[in-house]
Amino acid sequence: MVKLNILNLEKFLNTVNACTGKVHMICPDGKKVNINGEEKVQDSLRQQYCRNKHCLRLILEIPGPKDYMSIVSYYAGDC
């Protein structure tokens, strides 16, 4: 599990969509929602991102090791 503060949502979503497996967002109620390739969920994230003045905090569970490294590497490079 990883907690991220997303400042560039479109680049983050491009990284997520390039993953080969599921990328689960952990909701406040504990529910897991896959965000990889899910347009409806990603549109909701875009709305939240705009409401939060271009900042979005997410908790992710990324089961695939390569996908995990891809997202962590993106995040480390985006800071």
Buried (B, 14 or more C-beta within 10 A) or exposed (E): EEEBEBBBBEEBBEBBBEBEBBBBBBEEEEEEBBBBBBEEBBEEBBEBBEEEEEEBEBBBBBEBEEBBEBBBEBBEEEE
